[in-house]
């Protein structure tokens, strides 16, 4: 488990602010709360990124699982939580990327659904569980995530990698290579997929996966991986953006060649 003091000051302040707001809104239904994701790694980006937060909930009403309903009621708990996210993001200058799940759906192997959006599944569930069970999280309140889940199986992990790669393929299909942020995301997340395939462990930061890729992928990919690193830290030059644009589709295609599709008849990209 990562100590709270390991987070940057801004992330710590935002975490405490969000914790206090959620305790007020959810009371005893807030079973557990933690920070995970890139902010918890020592080699996080030089510029502030999103604050990735996970929460385990004890109970939500049926209408709270339907955004078409709760968005029309300003006093509903999901609407108040969304408002808290926006206020905290404005105050601290970072985005809140929070995942709310029901405790009863977290214990098994089936993909849980978002607590406040019943139609949305957690396709990266196996990867998230692996991170938590490895202690890659900052505990904020209540129960810890590693107390609530079981270890992913190899087939579950491979499914999560396949869905993550489909997500990258979607961005290629939609022409997002023109956005340096999306291209950087594709290069380094693609590197994480390859790292996981090679090592069996998905518990690695984007930067460390990029460094691994520099050591293990052919020379032709090195320049774009290095460009992604500069972009990740907000230090990219115009030439980096052009290289990322030109290379995104080919890099994702190379990753797909190393991760054959697990579902017969599936055609890329299946939108996540």
C-alpha positions as CSV (number, residue, x, y, z in Angstrom):
1,X,0.0,0.0,0.0
2,X,1.3,3.5,-0.9
3,X,1.4,6.1,1.9
4,X,-0.7,9.2,1.4
5,X,2.4,11.3,1.9
6,X,3.8,9.8,-1.3
7,X,1.2,11.7,-3.4
8,X,2.0,15.3,-4.7
9,X,0.6,18.0,-2.4
10,X,-2.2,18.9,-4.9
11,X,-3.3,15.3,-5.2
12,X,-3.3,14.9,-1.4
13,X,-5.4,18.0,-0.9
14,X,-7.9,16.9,-3.6
15,X,-8.1,13.4,-2.1
16,X,-8.9,14.6,1.4
17,X,-11.4,17.1,-0.1
18,X,-13.2,14.4,-2.0
19,X,-13.1,11.9,0.9
20,X,-14.9,14.4,3.2
21,X,-17.5,15.3,0.5
22,X,-18.3,11.6,-0.1
23,X,-18.6,10.8,3.6
24,X,-21.1,13.6,3.9
25,X,-23.1,12.5,0.8
26,X,-22.9,8.7,1.2
27,X,-22.5,8.2,5.0
28,X,-22.4,4.5,5.8
29,X,-22.8,3.5,2.2
30,X,-19.2,4.5,1.5
31,X,-17.6,1.2,2.4
32,X,-14.2,2.0,1.1
33,X,-12.3,4.7,-0.8
34,X,-8.8,4.8,-2.3
35,X,-6.6,6.5,-4.9
36,X,-5.0,4.4,-7.6
37,X,-3.6,4.8,-11.1
38,X,-0.7,6.8,-12.4
39,X,-0.6,9.3,-9.5
40,X,0.4,6.5,-7.1
41,X,3.6,5.6,-9.0
42,X,6.9,7.4,-8.2
43,X,7.6,8.0,-11.9
44,X,4.3,9.8,-12.4
45,X,4.2,12.5,-15.2
46,X,5.9,15.9,-14.4
47,X,2.7,17.7,-15.1
48,X,-0.4,17.0,-12.9
49,X,-2.8,14.4,-14.4
50,X,-6.1,13.0,-13.4
51,X,-6.8,11.9,-9.9
52,X,-7.9,8.3,-10.3
53,X,-10.2,7.3,-7.4
54,X,-12.0,4.0,-6.6
55,X,-14.9,3.7,-4.2
56,X,-16.8,0.7,-2.9
57,X,-20.5,1.3,-2.0
58,X,-22.8,-0.7,0.2
59,X,-26.1,0.2,-1.4
60,X,-27.6,2.4,-4.1
61,X,-31.3,2.7,-5.1
62,X,-32.4,1.4,-8.5
63,X,-33.0,5.0,-9.8
64,X,-29.4,5.9,-8.7
65,X,-28.1,3.4,-11.2
66,X,-29.9,5.1,-14.1
67,X,-28.3,8.4,-15.2
68,X,-31.4,9.3,-17.2
69,X,-33.2,9.6,-13.9
70,X,-30.7,10.9,-11.4
71,X,-29.4,13.6,-13.7
72,X,-32.8,15.3,-13.6
73,X,-32.8,15.4,-9.8
74,X,-30.2,17.9,-8.4
75,X,-30.6,16.6,-4.9
76,X,-29.9,12.9,-5.8
77,X,-26.7,11.5,-4.4
78,X,-25.1,10.8,-7.8
79,X,-25.9,14.4,-8.9
80,X,-24.3,15.8,-5.7
81,X,-21.2,13.6,-6.2
82,X,-20.9,14.9,-9.8
83,X,-21.1,18.4,-8.5
84,X,-18.5,17.7,-5.9
85,X,-16.2,16.3,-8.6
86,X,-16.5,19.5,-10.6
87,X,-16.0,21.8,-7.6
88,X,-12.9,19.9,-6.4
89,X,-11.5,19.9,-10.0
90,X,-11.9,23.6,-10.2
91,X,-10.3,24.3,-6.8
92,X,-7.3,22.0,-7.2
93,X,-6.7,22.2,-10.9
94,X,-7.0,18.4,-11.7
95,X,-9.7,16.2,-13.0
96,X,-11.4,13.6,-10.8
97,X,-11.7,10.2,-12.6
98,X,-13.7,8.2,-10.1
99,X,-15.0,4.6,-10.3
100,X,-17.9,3.7,-8.0
101,X,-18.7,0.0,-7.6
102,X,-21.0,-2.0,-5.4
103,X,-19.3,-4.3,-2.9
104,X,-21.5,-7.2,-3.8
105,X,-20.4,-7.0,-7.4
106,X,-16.7,-6.7,-6.6
107,X,-16.2,-10.1,-4.9
108,X,-16.7,-12.4,-7.9
109,X,-15.1,-12.8,-11.3
110,X,-17.9,-11.2,-13.4
111,X,-17.4,-7.7,-14.6
112,X,-19.0,-5.3,-12.2
113,X,-21.1,-2.4,-13.4
114,X,-20.8,1.2,-12.5
115,X,-22.8,2.0,-9.4
116,X,-24.3,5.1,-10.9
117,X,-24.6,3.8,-14.5
118,X,-25.9,0.3,-14.6
119,X,-25.2,-0.1,-18.4
120,X,-21.5,0.5,-18.1
121,X,-19.2,-2.5,-17.3
122,X,-15.7,-2.3,-15.9
123,X,-13.8,-3.9,-18.8
124,X,-10.4,-3.4,-17.2
125,X,-11.5,-5.2,-14.0
126,X,-8.8,-7.8,-14.0
127,X,-6.1,-5.2,-14.4
128,X,-7.5,-3.0,-11.6
129,X,-7.7,-6.0,-9.2
130,X,-4.1,-6.9,-9.9
131,X,-3.0,-3.4,-9.0
132,X,-4.9,-3.4,-5.8
133,X,-3.8,-6.8,-4.7
134,X,-0.2,-5.7,-5.4
135,X,-0.7,-2.7,-3.0
136,X,-0.7,-0.1,-5.8
137,X,-3.2,2.2,-4.1
138,X,-3.5,4.9,-1.4
139,X,-6.1,4.1,1.2
140,X,-8.4,7.0,2.1
141,X,-11.4,5.6,4.0
142,X,-13.1,2.4,5.2
143,X,-12.1,-1.0,3.8
144,X,-9.1,-1.4,1.4
145,X,-9.7,-2.7,-2.1
146,X,-7.4,-5.7,-1.7
147,X,-9.9,-6.9,1.0
148,X,-12.8,-6.8,-1.4
149,X,-11.6,-8.7,-4.5
150,X,-10.0,-11.9,-5.6
151,X,-7.0,-12.4,-7.9
152,X,-7.7,-12.3,-11.6
153,X,-7.2,-15.5,-13.7
154,X,-4.9,-15.4,-16.8
155,X,-8.0,-15.6,-19.0
156,X,-9.6,-12.6,-17.2
157,X,-6.4,-10.7,-17.6
158,X,-6.1,-11.4,-21.3
159,X,-9.8,-10.3,-21.8
160,X,-9.0,-7.0,-20.1
161,X,-5.9,-6.5,-22.3
162,X,-8.0,-7.3,-25.4
163,X,-10.6,-4.7,-24.4
164,X,-8.0,-2.1,-23.7
165,X,-6.4,-2.7,-27.1
166,X,-9.9,-2.4,-28.7
167,X,-10.2,1.0,-27.0
168,X,-6.9,2.1,-28.7
169,X,-8.1,0.7,-32.0
170,X,-11.3,2.8,-31.6
171,X,-9.2,6.0,-31.3
172,X,-7.2,5.0,-34.4
173,X,-10.4,4.4,-36.3
174,X,-11.8,7.7,-35.3
175,X,-8.8,9.6,-36.5
176,X,-7.5,10.7,-33.0
177,X,-3.9,10.4,-34.0
178,X,-4.1,14.1,-34.7
179,X,-4.4,14.6,-30.9
180,X,-1.0,14.3,-29.3
181,X,-2.6,13.3,-26.0
182,X,-4.5,10.4,-27.6
183,X,-1.5,9.3,-29.6
184,X,0.7,9.3,-26.4
185,X,-1.9,7.3,-24.6
186,X,-1.9,4.7,-27.4
187,X,1.9,4.4,-27.5
188,X,2.4,4.0,-23.8
189,X,-0.7,2.0,-23.0
190,X,0.2,-0.3,-25.9
191,X,3.6,-0.7,-24.3
192,X,1.9,-1.7,-21.0
193,X,-0.1,-4.3,-22.9
194,X,3.1,-5.8,-24.3
195,X,4.8,-5.6,-21.0
196,X,1.9,-7.5,-19.4
197,X,1.9,-10.2,-22.1
198,X,5.6,-10.7,-21.6
199,X,5.8,-10.7,-17.8
200,X,2.3,-11.8,-16.8
201,X,1.9,-8.7,-14.5
202,X,-0.1,-5.6,-15.4
203,X,1.3,-3.7,-12.4
204,X,3.5,-1.1,-14.1
205,X,3.4,2.6,-14.7
206,X,3.1,4.0,-18.2
207,X,6.7,5.4,-18.0
208,X,8.2,2.1,-16.8
209,X,6.3,0.3,-19.6
210,X,7.7,2.8,-22.1
211,X,11.3,2.2,-20.7
212,X,10.7,-1.6,-21.0
213,X,9.5,-1.1,-24.6
214,X,12.7,0.8,-25.5
215,X,14.7,-2.3,-24.3
216,X,12.5,-4.9,-26.0
217,X,11.0,-3.5,-29.1
218,X,12.8,-3.0,-32.4
219,X,14.7,0.2,-33.1
220,X,12.0,1.5,-35.5
221,X,9.7,2.2,-32.5
222,X,12.2,3.9,-30.2
223,X,11.8,7.5,-31.5
224,X,8.1,7.5,-31.0
225,X,8.3,5.9,-27.6
226,X,10.7,8.7,-26.6
227,X,8.4,11.3,-28.1
228,X,5.5,9.9,-26.1
229,X,7.6,10.4,-22.9
230,X,8.2,14.0,-23.7
231,X,4.5,14.5,-24.5
232,X,3.6,12.7,-21.2
233,X,5.6,15.3,-19.3
234,X,4.3,18.3,-21.3
235,X,7.7,18.9,-23.0
236,X,6.9,17.9,-26.5
237,X,8.0,19.8,-29.6
238,X,6.0,20.1,-32.9
239,X,8.1,17.4,-34.4
240,X,7.1,15.0,-31.6
241,X,3.4,15.6,-32.3
242,X,3.9,14.8,-36.0
243,X,5.9,11.6,-35.2
244,X,3.1,10.5,-32.8
245,X,0.5,11.2,-35.4
246,X,2.4,9.2,-38.1
247,X,3.1,6.3,-35.8
248,X,0.0,5.7,-33.7
249,X,-1.9,3.4,-36.1
250,X,1.2,1.3,-36.9
251,X,2.1,0.9,-33.2
252,X,-1.4,-0.2,-32.3
253,X,-1.4,-2.6,-35.2
254,X,1.9,-4.1,-34.0
255,X,0.5,-4.6,-30.6
256,X,-2.6,-6.3,-32.0
257,X,-0.3,-8.7,-34.0
258,X,1.2,-9.8,-30.6
259,X,-2.2,-10.1,-29.0
260,X,-4.5,-12.2,-31.3
261,X,-8.2,-11.7,-30.7
262,X,-9.7,-14.1,-28.2
263,X,-13.3,-14.0,-29.6
264,X,-14.0,-15.8,-32.9
265,X,-15.6,-13.6,-35.4
266,X,-14.8,-10.3,-33.7
267,X,-14.1,-7.5,-36.0
268,X,-12.0,-4.5,-34.9
269,X,-12.6,-2.2,-33.3
270,X,-15.3,-3.2,-30.8
271,X,-16.1,-0.1,-29.0
272,X,-15.5,-0.2,-25.2
